[in-house]
Amino acid sequence: MNETQKTTAAFGVIALLLLIIGFAQSWNVALGILNLCLISAVMALGVNMQWGYAGLLNVGVMGFAALGGLAAVLVSQAPVAEAWRGNAGGLLLAAMCFAATVFAGIFTYRRVPVGRTRTLALAAVIIAGLFVTRFFLDPTIASIESVNPAKTGFLGGMGLPIIFSWLIGGFVAAGIAWCIGKVALGLRADYLAIATLGISEIIIAVLKNEDWLSRGVKNVTGLSRPVPYELDLQSSAWFVDLMRWWHADALAALADGARSEALKQFAIDGSSIFVKLCYTGLFASVLAIILWLSVRALNSPWGRMMRAIRDNEIAAGAMGKNVTRRHLEIFVLGSAVIGVAGAMLTTLDGQFTPTSYQPLRFTFLIWVMVIVGGSGNNAGSVLGGFLIWLVWIQAEPVGVWLMEFSTGWLAEDNALRLHLIDNAQHMRLLFMGLVLLLVLRFSPGGILPEVVRKRS
Amino acid sequence: MEVLGDITSAVVLLLNFIVVPGLSYGSQLALGALGITLVFGILRFANFAHGDTMAFGTMIVILVTWWLQAQGINLGPLPTALLALPAGILLTVVLLVVTDRLVYRHYRRQKSAPVTFMIASIGVMFVTNGVVRFVIGPNDQRFLDGERFILRARDFKASTGLAEGLSIKVSQGLTIVIAVLLVAALFWFLQKTRTGKAMRAYSDNEDLALLSGVDPDRVVLVTWTIAAILATIAGTLYGLDKSFKPFTYLQLLLPMFAAAIVGGIGNPIGAILGGYVIAFSEVMVTYAYKKVFIYLLPQGLEPEGLVQLLSTDYKFAVSFVILVLVLLVRPTGLLRGKVL
């Protein structure tokens, strides 16, 4: 099989699986899974840029996804005027103090000769800056958080349509990634991994605790939507007409009295599917754009340069490639893509819950997608995103079914049987680990390995 | 006289809320970090599965403890879990050795890059985590029994007549004692025995060690065994002190990495030092010093706020900040570990 056939076959299998879920469980479930598959694929593309193109080990995926989610809140929520009133000055002062601290710090670092004096001066600048900033920030924060804490207690956002947050989420993630990359990219692979893991935890800790910014653990719920609401659809004439046309056969078979009742039910079911389809359309377009750009980038001279750097940093450096700059570039780009996916995810959820960000789900699972799908191959990462998300979701019902089946010989209320069925959902972690280990061992390039084109 | 009393009270306050918790948490971290540092020094990769190895060992200990309790066996004032430790260690050794055979040995023979090992260890992390959650569930488990306190705050107050009490939990005392004994044994082993010397030689220069007839398989086996012992004991002590929850153990991975790197990865003394540095900074940065100042400062000068540098929620973040700082300023760690 050549590459194209293999890719087509692999995606055919995914489509088939989704169809089976659609027929066997419900179309609602299948579309729900598909939407998350699309988001996962975008995230996997971001990680693939960093790891697959450039060999950068970013284990801080969770942090960038959360930043995207924060962007969704900051873009779409209505501004809380009361919180801004009287506090804007304090915020501005605090921001200026912070900026001054950073500049003073950089100045000290650059101008004072290396030695104990520099270390002490730097420490003094940072500590003094911290105190001054907090002097202005603390009362402001207290005042913001005291504004109707049950409902708002934060600054709110810009009140724009949430779809803009996808772009802005990318920019926010890119900005933070630039700062992180500036400091951390000099580290060797293992250290970079541990450092990014730590930084992502810091980002989550900040989001959990800075209530004035993100409402913290009080969560932001009821985010606006880029697609219509189910209830509006059910009461709009064109949608009911659409349902009447779609289900014409089924309706015709019914008695006259039951028809309007059935139509109502069709509209309820249909509206939910329609909303999901709208999301699918949006997510698929984003994925298509990013995928197209990624493929173009990977096949361009820039992409070849990246792979050259990945394969041999020293040789690439000797050829005059600026390794540090390129690393920073790809780190920022990949993180931006993850940020976009994070914003999409929060949009789909309709709420921002900092506590839901856990490294197993948001960092390591994405890594499994990239490794299993095929690192260095864009189609492979997308495939990994689809496949692993499908398995992750379906492992639960399959695990429960498997346990029920294999413990069928035990009594209904047998303690062991109940325990096994109860905990079957945790099988998916085990299963995920096994998949990763098996692929890594027997097919290290993943399902769709990187394609190395020879110059003819 | 009153001034002296105030100063003593302030000291007792700091002992109670900073020194004792810092020492016990630091010992738990140090034992965990020792395991990470040994695996790093000898197998040369950052083992992401170490936190879950700890959870696995602790889980076995808990299960055996429950069984012992059901049999009516206990240790009197000491927690029954101590009796269950050997079983937990044994099964954890089996787990690690089997994992090594099935997973890591292949990559060792292929001479794969450390990154490949690391990704494989993420796979192992998933599997172990899944097993633990599958067997014992994701919830909190408490398995502490026997006496709860060595020294109760109330008794301390009554016997010294001070306003502040000092309490030491059995789990805290046990942690410190066991950590000291274990570390002493480990250093004796590494410095004095033939196998220990072989391990240090292998860690220092693999080729030269092989040339001198060091058996690499044996070194690897012993390393995993020691890692299992340390992980199980550290996990059990942490579980006795706080409580057991699989997710918490995954989270412990980061402070342990931080401890190992801050001290200088690959360097056992560094791991211990790092453990205490991380633990004390976490406790000290998030403690509210208000009461201490009330005792120390003259009346009328008491601070208004809590005098807390960072809120308690940032406890974990503190260790990462230190980690990142050390990585940037002095990547070899405080005690010059292996240069990566």
Interface residues (C-beta under 8 A of the other chain):
Chain A: L57 V183 A184 L187 R188 A189 D190 Y191 A193 I194 A195 L197 G198 I199 E201 I202 A205 V206 K208 N209 Q358 P359 L360 F364 W367 V368 I371 D422 N423 A424 H426 M427 R428 L429 L430 F431 M432 G433 L434 L436 L437 L440 R441 P444
Chain B: F45 A46 V103 H106 A113 P114 V115 T116 M118 I119 A120 I122 G123 V124 M125 F126 V127 T128 N129 G130 V131 R133 F134 V135 G137 P138 F247 L250 L254 F257 A258 I261 S311 D313 Y314 F316 A317 S319 F320 V321 L323 V324 L327 L328 P331 L340
